[in-house]
Amino acid sequence: MKTLNLLRYGTISLYLVLVIFGILFKSAPTELNLKESFLPPSFDFPFGKDRLGRDVFSMFAYGSLATFLFAFPARVLTLAVASLIGLASYTSPFFKRNFFSPLSSVFVSLPSLLLALLVVQVFGAGPIPLFLAIILGDWAQAYETVRAKIDEVSTSGYALAASCFGASKSYIFRAHLLPQAFQILRVLLFTGLPAVVMTLAIFGFLGISAGGSVFGPGLGEQIAFSKDYAQNAPWSLVFPTLGILGLVMTVGGKRS
């Protein structure tokens, strides 16, 4: 187990070093240079270049950065929406029983990727539709977890005692439910980030991405573009795949 942990932390450290080095010493891969198509790995370009003459190392670093900068706030917004709905369910049992619970059951039963694709299809590709797609795809599962924790804490001895002494629901929520909710939200943040990263990679593979004009193509978009000429430049397909795996390992948090 100790050896596996050392291997994992060593892999994450190497990945982070490569990403940071690429961001600090490489420019964003937004320019094309067809004269250097399929340039093999060299000292100046350790990961080689793709068919359009873009530096694969730069795409690896900036693609990882762009994915994280999008995945983290998207997950935070999803948990914020789930928490607000959980609070509304706690304060209004009627809405919880007749509206929120049936609605979450419907969203949980639907594939999150299908919901996300429907949102993008209706609203188009862009930062706001992608945020909305991720929130609609993941809020229900997060809500069910938060709601279960709220139900558990609301029936605890401390909460029941506070209620018997006349404490309001807002006080019980602030003093007892909110601290416990923060703990479960922290767990949900890091356990859900890898799924968001993979969703963004799938979107990029399907040609749906945001921030390409600033950071260059995303990791999934790089794989989709490189798969047709993998025999001529396998490095342009291998490194974005490793970028996705490295990012998933990095943001996934510690597993006990």
C-alpha positions as CSV (number, residue, x, y, z in Angstrom):
1,M,0.0,0.0,0.0
2,K,2.8,2.4,0.9
3,T,4.5,1.7,-2.4
4,L,1.3,2.4,-4.3
5,N,0.8,5.6,-2.5
6,L,4.4,6.7,-3.3
7,L,3.8,5.8,-7.0
8,R,0.6,7.8,-7.0
9,Y,2.0,10.8,-5.4
10,G,5.1,10.6,-7.6
11,T,2.9,10.5,-10.7
12,I,0.8,13.4,-9.6
13,S,4.0,15.4,-8.8
14,L,5.5,14.7,-12.2
15,Y,2.2,15.7,-13.9
16,L,2.0,19.0,-12.0
17,V,5.6,19.8,-12.7
18,L,5.1,19.3,-16.4
19,V,1.9,21.4,-16.5
20,I,3.5,24.2,-14.5
21,F,6.6,24.1,-16.6
22,G,4.6,24.2,-19.8
23,I,2.5,27.1,-18.6
24,L,5.5,29.2,-17.5
25,F,7.8,28.6,-20.5
26,K,5.4,27.9,-23.3
27,S,2.8,30.1,-25.0
28,A,-0.8,29.1,-25.5
29,P,-1.1,26.9,-28.6
30,T,-3.4,29.2,-30.6
31,E,-1.1,29.7,-33.6
32,L,-0.6,27.3,-36.5
33,N,2.6,26.4,-38.3
34,L,2.1,23.9,-41.1
35,K,5.8,24.0,-42.0
36,E,6.4,22.0,-38.7
37,S,3.7,19.4,-39.1
38,F,4.4,16.0,-37.5
39,L,7.7,17.4,-36.0
40,P,9.0,14.5,-33.8
41,P,9.9,15.0,-30.1
42,S,13.1,17.0,-29.7
43,F,14.9,19.1,-27.1
44,D,12.9,22.2,-28.0
45,F,9.6,20.4,-28.4
46,P,9.7,17.4,-25.9
47,F,6.3,16.2,-26.9
48,G,6.7,16.9,-30.7
49,K,4.1,18.8,-32.8
50,D,0.8,17.8,-34.3
51,R,-0.4,17.9,-37.9
52,L,-1.0,21.7,-37.7
53,G,2.4,22.4,-36.2
54,R,1.2,23.1,-32.7
55,D,3.4,22.3,-29.8
56,V,1.9,19.1,-28.1
57,F,3.6,20.0,-24.8
58,S,2.0,23.4,-24.8
59,M,-1.4,21.8,-25.6
60,F,-0.9,19.3,-22.9
61,A,-0.2,22.0,-20.3
62,Y,-2.8,24.6,-21.3
63,G,-5.4,21.9,-22.0
64,S,-5.0,20.6,-18.5
65,L,-5.2,24.2,-17.1
66,A,-8.3,25.1,-19.0
67,T,-10.1,21.9,-18.0
68,F,-9.3,22.5,-14.3
69,L,-10.3,26.2,-14.5
70,F,-13.7,25.1,-15.9
71,A,-14.3,21.9,-13.9
72,F,-13.6,23.3,-10.4
73,P,-16.1,26.2,-10.5
74,A,-18.7,24.0,-12.3
75,R,-18.5,21.5,-9.5
76,V,-18.7,24.3,-6.9
77,L,-21.8,25.7,-8.6
78,T,-23.4,22.2,-8.7
79,L,-22.9,21.7,-5.0
80,A,-24.2,25.2,-4.3
81,V,-27.4,24.5,-6.2
82,A,-27.8,21.1,-4.5
83,S,-27.2,22.8,-1.1
84,L,-29.8,25.5,-1.7
85,I,-32.4,22.9,-2.8
86,G,-31.5,20.8,0.3
87,L,-32.1,23.9,2.5
88,A,-35.4,24.5,0.8
89,S,-36.4,20.9,1.3
90,Y,-35.5,21.1,5.0
91,T,-37.5,24.3,5.6
92,S,-40.5,23.1,3.5
93,P,-41.4,19.4,3.9
94,F,-44.3,20.0,1.6
95,F,-42.1,21.0,-1.3
96,K,-39.6,18.3,-0.4
97,R,-42.3,15.6,-0.6
98,N,-44.2,16.8,-3.6
99,F,-41.7,18.6,-5.8
100,F,-38.0,18.2,-5.0
101,S,-37.9,14.5,-4.3
102,P,-39.8,13.5,-7.5
103,L,-37.8,15.9,-9.5
104,S,-34.5,14.6,-8.2
105,S,-35.6,11.0,-8.8
106,V,-36.2,11.8,-12.5
107,F,-32.8,13.5,-12.9
108,V,-31.0,10.7,-11.1
109,S,-32.6,8.2,-13.4
110,L,-31.5,10.0,-16.6
111,P,-27.9,9.7,-17.8
112,S,-26.0,12.9,-16.9
113,L,-24.2,13.0,-20.3
114,L,-27.5,12.8,-22.1
115,L,-28.9,15.8,-20.2
116,A,-25.7,17.7,-20.8
117,L,-25.8,17.0,-24.5
118,L,-29.5,18.1,-24.7
119,V,-28.6,21.4,-22.9
120,V,-25.7,22.1,-25.3
121,Q,-27.9,21.2,-28.3
122,V,-30.6,23.7,-27.2
123,F,-28.4,26.6,-26.0
124,G,-25.3,26.0,-28.1
125,A,-21.7,25.7,-27.1
126,G,-20.2,28.2,-24.8
127,P,-19.1,28.7,-21.1
128,I,-22.6,29.3,-19.8
129,P,-24.3,26.4,-21.5
130,L,-21.5,24.1,-20.4
131,F,-21.9,25.2,-16.8
132,L,-25.6,24.7,-17.1
133,A,-25.2,21.3,-18.7
134,I,-22.9,20.1,-15.9
135,I,-25.2,21.4,-13.1
136,L,-28.3,19.8,-14.6
137,G,-26.4,16.5,-15.1
138,D,-25.0,16.3,-11.5
139,W,-27.2,18.3,-9.1
140,A,-29.6,15.5,-8.3
141,Q,-27.0,13.0,-7.1
142,A,-25.4,15.7,-5.0
143,Y,-28.7,16.8,-3.6
144,E,-29.7,13.2,-2.6
145,T,-26.4,13.0,-0.6
146,V,-26.8,16.4,1.0
147,R,-30.5,15.7,1.8
148,A,-29.6,12.4,3.5
149,K,-27.0,14.1,5.6
150,I,-29.5,16.9,6.6
151,D,-32.1,14.3,7.5
152,E,-29.6,12.5,9.6
153,V,-28.4,15.5,11.5
154,S,-31.9,17.0,11.9
155,T,-32.9,13.9,13.9
156,S,-29.8,13.9,16.1
157,G,-30.0,14.6,19.8
158,Y,-28.5,18.1,19.6
159,A,-30.9,19.2,16.9
160,L,-33.9,17.7,18.7
161,A,-32.9,19.3,22.0
162,A,-32.5,22.7,20.3
163,S,-36.0,22.3,18.7
164,C,-37.5,21.3,22.1
165,F,-36.1,24.5,23.6
166,G,-37.8,26.6,21.0
167,A,-34.9,27.1,18.5
168,S,-35.9,28.2,15.0
169,K,-35.2,26.1,12.0
170,S,-32.8,28.8,10.8
171,Y,-30.8,28.5,14.0
172,I,-30.7,24.7,13.9
173,F,-29.6,24.9,10.3
174,R,-26.7,27.4,11.1
175,A,-25.6,25.7,14.3
176,H,-26.0,22.0,13.5
177,L,-26.8,21.3,9.9
178,L,-24.4,23.7,8.2
179,P,-21.2,22.4,9.8
180,Q,-22.1,18.8,9.0
181,A,-23.1,19.9,5.4
182,F,-19.7,21.5,4.9
183,Q,-18.0,18.2,5.7
184,I,-20.0,16.2,3.2
185,L,-19.8,19.0,0.6
186,R,-16.0,18.8,0.8
187,V,-16.1,15.1,0.1
188,L,-18.5,15.6,-2.7
189,L,-16.3,18.2,-4.3
190,F,-13.3,16.0,-4.6
191,T,-15.1,12.8,-5.4
192,G,-17.1,14.5,-8.1
193,L,-14.4,16.5,-9.8
194,P,-13.0,13.5,-11.8
195,A,-16.4,12.9,-13.3
196,V,-16.6,16.6,-14.4
197,V,-13.2,16.3,-15.9
198,M,-14.2,13.3,-17.9
199,T,-17.5,15.0,-19.0
200,L,-15.5,18.0,-20.3
201,A,-13.1,15.6,-22.1
202,I,-16.1,13.9,-23.8
203,F,-17.5,17.3,-24.7
204,G,-14.2,18.2,-26.2
205,F,-14.0,14.9,-28.1
206,L,-17.4,15.7,-29.6
207,G,-16.3,19.2,-30.6
208,I,-18.0,21.1,-27.7
209,S,-15.5,23.2,-25.8
210,A,-15.0,26.7,-24.4
211,G,-11.9,28.9,-24.1
212,G,-10.2,27.6,-27.2
213,S,-9.3,31.1,-28.4
214,V,-7.4,31.7,-25.1
215,F,-6.0,28.3,-24.1
216,G,-6.0,26.4,-27.3
217,P,-7.8,23.1,-27.9
218,G,-9.0,21.1,-24.9
219,L,-7.6,17.6,-24.0
220,G,-10.7,15.8,-25.5
221,E,-10.5,18.0,-28.6
222,Q,-6.9,17.1,-29.0
223,I,-7.7,13.4,-28.9
224,A,-10.5,13.7,-31.4
225,F,-8.2,15.7,-33.8
226,S,-5.2,13.4,-33.4
227,K,-6.9,9.9,-33.7
228,D,-7.1,10.1,-37.5
229,Y,-3.3,10.4,-37.9
230,A,-2.1,8.4,-34.8
231,Q,0.3,6.3,-36.9
232,N,2.1,9.4,-38.2
233,A,2.3,11.2,-34.8
234,P,1.4,8.9,-31.9
235,W,2.7,11.4,-29.4
236,S,-0.1,13.9,-30.3
237,L,-2.6,11.2,-29.1
238,V,-0.7,9.8,-26.2
239,F,0.0,13.0,-24.3
240,P,-3.5,14.5,-24.1
241,T,-4.7,11.1,-22.9
242,L,-2.1,11.1,-20.2
243,G,-3.2,14.7,-19.4
244,I,-6.7,13.5,-18.7
245,L,-5.5,10.7,-16.5
246,G,-3.1,12.9,-14.6
247,L,-5.8,15.5,-14.0
248,V,-8.3,12.9,-12.8
249,M,-5.7,11.6,-10.4
250,T,-4.8,15.0,-9.2
251,V,-8.2,16.4,-8.5
252,G,-9.7,13.2,-7.2
253,G,-8.4,13.7,-3.7
254,K,-7.0,11.1,-1.3
255,R,-8.6,7.6,-1.3
256,S,-8.5,5.7,1.9
